[in-house]
């Protein structure tokens, strides 16, 4: 069914992405309809053409020339493989959206790194030298990759950062949740879970990463205001290592036996859960985590995890590709930042999230 169309007759440029959303079809299907190619039904073609006419759609001449001269628009992707609970979902969103755009020649060149901040510069150099049209990257070490992002942009290769940012670079856009907002949300929740004067701690990945630093700083600032007499006793860097995070959590509990709350602001929460799980009934620590994946469900069910701040890595990957497809195929403007709405996961609403539903199928 065709969605309701706006009544405006504005001359503002409309992209194929908008037409695909209104028609409930893929971008590739829109491209086939607009360019008279086979592979779609006449009813679908008519519906798409009606929507394009109502929206005053006119493809940019440069985009048409680009499509004719370069049938494959190559998007380089450099994201971590670990922690796989998070990045598997992001990669799935990227490749699912790329497949929807195969009809207009979108190709993904996948050059992952083993973990956040590991070997990004080398992989970015490779993508730039391969002559990709655009790059999606998760900059764990912004200082190292900023010169390469700038080089790519100077060569006309548009760069979108995803999940975490390189704010000093000339990247075209960033797709992420608002990291500072996530930290504030977690702090407000924690202040409601623990009594006045409570001692809490933050377990992060690495403060060098912009996302981790912003979450940590905003949590600490907001918690001190939201919890009367509250104190952030420690900020622990786990460097996205399960072994290191487990060991440091155990040391944290030994050093602060009166700790009443922990905020894990990366997806690396399982080692923290394991460290807490044996003595959770005795220490009454309120644990707020980040995101959701099937392995977390038992810890929600037994009360180890009180809440989690959901960042939807699948949608982040999908959105980054959509921005670049519309840019490359239609010369659409790219926003400087696309912030996705954060969600709050509780035991009562687990069933509403994709990751929980998948685990139960």
C-alpha positions, -999 to 999 in steps of 0.1 A, spaced: 0 0 0 13 35 -9 19 57 22 2 91 25 20 116 4 28 152 15 6 178 -2 34 203 -6 46 212 -41 80 223 -28 109 224 -53 133 211 -27 152 181 -41 137 147 -31 159 116 -31 151 81 -43 153 70 -6 123 91 2 104 77 -28 113 41 -17 100 48 18 67 62 6 62 34 -19 73 6 5 99 -8 -20 136 -10 -22 158 17 -37 167 -7 -65 131 -11 -74 127 27 -75 157 30 -98 143 4 -122 110 22 -123 125 57 -129 149 44 -156 125 22 -174 142 -11 -167 126 -45 -164 123 -66 -133 93 -50 -116 55 -52 -122 37 -25 -141 15 -17 -110 47 -11 -89 62 10 -117 30 31 -119 29 36 -82 65 48 -80 61 71 -110 30 87 -94 49 93 -62 79 108 -81 55 131 -100 37 143 -68 71 150 -52 84 169 -82 113 144 -83 141 153 -108 173 133 -107 205 153 -106 223 153 -140 256 145 -124 241 115 -107 228 102 -140 262 106 -155 278 89 -126 254 60 -128 262 55 -165 300 58 -162 304 39 -129 278 11 -126 294 0 -93 294 26 -65 318 11 -40 313 17 -3 343 8 19 334 -5 54 359 -6 82 343 -17 115 355 -40 143 348 -77 144 349 -77 182 329 -73 203 308 -94 179 275 -91 199 274 -55 187 293 -54 154 276 -85 140 243 -66 142 259 -35 126 274 -55 98 240 -72 92 223 -38 89 250 -26 65 248 -56 42 210 -58 43 207 -22 31 234 -26 5 215 -56 -10 184 -34 -13 205 -11 -34 221 -36 -57 198 -24 -85 217 9 -87 251 -8 -85 261 -4 -48 289 -27 -38 304 -31 -3 342 -34 1 345 -50 36 378 -44 54 372 -50 91 396 -46 120 399 -72 148 388 -48 175 381 -11 181 412 10 176 433 -20 162 447 -14 127 422 12 115 448 34 98 461 5 77 426 -6 66 416 30 57 447 34 36 438 3 17 403 15 11 414 49 -2 439 32 -25 412 8 -38 393 39 -51 361 35 -32 334 61 -36 327 64 2 338 49 35 320 39 67 344 37 96 343 33 134 372 54 146 385 39 179 416 60 177 405 93 162 439 109 164 454 82 142 426 81 115 418 119 113 445 126 87 433 97 66 397 107 68 408 142 57 428 127 28 398 107 17 375 137 17 401 157 -3 400 130 -29 362 131 -31 356 100 -10 329 108 14 334 94 49 307 86 74 317 77 110 295 52 128 290 46 165 319 67 175 333 99 159 364 116 148 352 151 156 383 170 145 383 154 111 365 167 79 343 136 77 310 142 60 287 128 87 284 106 118 256 81 125 253 72 162 233 76 193 241 108 213 268 94 236 265 122 261 227 117 262 233 79 269 255 88 298 229 111 312 201 86 308 221 59 326 229 84 354 193 94 359 183 57 360 210 49 385 200 77 408 165 62 410 179 27 416 203 35 444 199 54 477 212 89 485 249 89 491 255 58 471 289 49 456 289 37 420 314 30 393 318 32 355 333 4 334 341 16 300 362 5 270 388 31 264 386 68 271 405 75 239 374 66 219 351 96 217 319 77 224 333 61 256 347 93 269 314 113 263 293 86 280 317 85 310 319 122 315 282 128 312 273 100 335 297 112 362 285 148 359 248 139 359 250 113 387 266 137 411 237 161 405 209 135 404 219 114 435 222 135 466 256 128 481 263 103 454 299 95 444 315 79 414 342 59 431 360 47 400 362 47 363 377 15 349 389 10 313 384 -26 302 397 -20 267 369 -42 252 387 -73 266 366 -99 284 395 -112 304 406 -77 314 371 -65 322 364 -96 345 397 -91 363 392 -54 368 356 -58 380 367 -84 406 394 -59 418 368 -31 419 345 -51 441 373 -61 464 385 -25 467 349 -10 472 328 -36 491 302 -9 497 297 -2 460 260 0 451 259 5 413 279 -1 381 273 14 347 289 -5 318 289 19 289 301 -5 262 286 -38 250 313 -57 270 290 -65 299 292 -103 301 324 -104 321 310 -79 345 278 -100 349 299 -131 356 320 -112 382 288 -100 399 267 -131 395 280 -152 423 275 -126 450 247 -104 436 222 -113 464 247 -101 490 261 -69 474 228 -56 459 247 -38 431 225 -22 405 239 -29 371 231 -7 340 245 -20 308 246 -10 271 226 -26 242 210 -60 241 220 -94 227 207 -130 235 234 -138 259 223 -110 282 187 -124 286 194 -147 316 211 -119 334 179 -97 329 157 -126 341 176 -132 373 180 -95 381 217 -91 376 210 -65 350 186 -38 361 184 -19 328 203 -14 295 206 16 272 198 4 237 217 18 207 203 -4 178 236 -12 160 215 -28 131 198 5 125 231 24 127 245 3 99 214 6 78 212 43 82 249 49 73 244 30 40 211 48 32 228 82 37 256 73 13 233 56 -13 212 88 -15 243 109 -17 260 88 -44 230 81 -65 212 114 -62 237 140 -49 215 144 -18 227 166 11 242 146 40 235 159 75 266 166 96 252 141 122 224 117 123 216 108 159 194 78 166 170 77 195 183 57 225 160 31 241 158 18 277 156 -20 280 139 -34 312 129 -69 320 93 -60 313 99 -48 277 125 -73 266 101 -90 242 98 -58 221 135 -58 210 147 -76 179 176 -94 197 153 -109 223 127 -120 197 155 -136 176 167 -156 206 133 -170 212 126 -181 176 
